[in-house]
């Protein structure tokens, strides 16, 4: 059974850091691009970052560029999101998701390009 399980969320102060993990099972992670999304209360889900299957290509939302770093360890079936210099506006539930097509990479955060989602992990940044 295909699963994505996020972890690493929590409460952090303004300027702090967190590292989110997305553990994959039930499929060959190295064949697929993955993305991180977030959803704040009352807002639509938005793309944060994505990474190609090899890890050679990445993309970031403008709001997180220079602060967040996506990476992957295919041997550990895990994708990470290192979040530094956190701001209150980063507060949201963070989700990882798998792109539909193996070996393809779509960098435009279109939700239709993703078919499996994790349950999410809450990130709260206090001021």
C-alpha positions as CSV (number, residue, x, y, z in Angstrom):
1,X,0.0,0.0,0.0
2,X,1.4,3.4,-1.0
3,X,1.9,5.7,1.9
4,X,3.5,9.1,2.5
5,X,4.0,10.0,6.2
6,X,5.1,13.5,7.2
7,X,6.8,14.3,10.5
8,X,8.9,17.0,12.1
9,X,6.3,19.7,12.5
10,X,5.8,21.6,15.7
11,X,5.8,25.0,17.5
12,X,8.8,27.3,16.9
13,X,9.5,30.9,17.5
14,X,10.0,33.6,14.9
15,X,13.4,33.0,13.2
16,X,13.6,29.4,14.2
17,X,14.1,26.3,12.1
18,X,12.4,23.0,11.5
19,X,13.1,20.0,9.3
20,X,10.2,18.1,7.9
21,X,10.5,14.6,6.7
22,X,8.3,12.6,4.3
23,X,8.7,8.9,4.5
24,X,7.5,7.0,1.5
25,X,6.5,3.3,1.3
26,X,4.7,1.1,-1.2
27,X,6.4,2.4,-4.3
28,X,9.9,3.1,-5.6
29,X,10.6,6.7,-4.5
30,X,13.5,7.2,-6.8
31,X,11.2,7.1,-9.8
32,X,9.1,10.0,-8.8
33,X,9.2,13.7,-8.2
34,X,7.8,14.9,-4.9
35,X,6.4,18.1,-3.7
36,X,5.7,19.9,-0.4
37,X,2.5,21.9,-0.1
38,X,0.9,23.8,2.8
39,X,-2.5,25.0,3.8
40,X,-3.3,27.6,6.4
41,X,-6.8,28.0,7.9
42,X,-9.2,29.5,5.5
43,X,-6.7,29.5,2.6
44,X,-6.2,27.3,-0.4
45,X,-3.4,24.7,-0.5
46,X,-0.3,26.2,-2.0
47,X,2.9,24.7,-3.4
48,X,6.0,25.3,-1.3
49,X,8.7,23.3,-3.0
50,X,9.3,20.3,-5.3
51,X,12.1,18.1,-6.4
52,X,12.7,15.9,-9.4
53,X,13.2,12.1,-9.0
54,X,17.0,12.4,-9.1
55,X,17.1,15.5,-6.9
56,X,18.9,17.4,-9.6
57,X,16.0,19.9,-10.1
58,X,14.2,21.8,-7.5
59,X,11.7,24.7,-7.4
60,X,10.5,27.0,-4.6
61,X,7.6,29.3,-4.1
62,X,8.8,32.9,-4.0
63,X,7.7,33.2,-0.4
64,X,10.2,30.6,0.8
65,X,13.1,31.1,-1.6
66,X,16.4,31.5,0.3
67,X,14.8,30.1,3.5
68,X,13.6,26.6,2.7
69,X,15.6,23.8,1.1
70,X,14.2,20.6,-0.3
71,X,16.3,17.4,-0.5
72,X,15.8,13.7,-0.9
73,X,17.5,10.5,0.1
74,X,16.2,7.8,-2.2
75,X,18.1,5.1,-0.3
76,X,16.1,6.0,2.8
77,X,12.9,6.6,0.9
78,X,12.6,10.0,2.4
79,X,12.2,13.6,1.2
80,X,13.1,16.5,3.5
81,X,12.2,20.2,3.8
82,X,14.6,22.2,5.8
83,X,12.9,25.4,6.9
84,X,15.0,28.3,8.3
85,X,14.2,31.8,9.3
86,X,10.6,30.9,9.9
87,X,7.9,33.5,10.0
88,X,4.4,33.5,11.4
89,X,3.0,33.5,7.9
90,X,4.6,30.0,7.4
91,X,2.1,28.6,9.9
92,X,0.2,25.9,8.2
93,X,-0.3,22.2,7.8
94,X,2.4,20.9,5.5
95,X,1.8,18.0,3.1
96,X,4.1,16.0,0.9
97,X,2.8,14.6,-2.3
98,X,3.9,12.3,-5.1
99,X,3.7,13.3,-8.7
100,X,1.7,11.0,-11.0
101,X,4.1,10.1,-13.7
102,X,7.4,8.2,-13.1
103,X,10.6,10.1,-14.3
104,X,8.6,13.2,-15.2
105,X,9.0,16.4,-13.3
106,X,6.5,19.2,-13.2
107,X,7.7,22.3,-11.3
108,X,4.5,24.5,-11.4
109,X,2.8,23.2,-8.3
110,X,-0.3,22.1,-10.2
111,X,-2.3,19.9,-7.8
112,X,-3.5,17.8,-10.7
113,X,0.0,16.5,-11.2
114,X,0.0,14.8,-7.8
115,X,-1.9,11.6,-6.9
116,X,-0.9,10.6,-3.4
117,X,-0.8,12.8,-0.3
118,X,0.4,12.4,3.2
119,X,-1.8,13.3,6.2
120,X,0.1,16.5,6.9
121,X,2.1,17.9,9.8
122,X,1.3,21.1,11.6
123,X,3.9,23.9,11.7
124,X,3.2,26.8,14.0
125,X,5.5,29.9,14.2
126,X,4.9,32.2,17.0
127,X,5.9,35.9,17.1
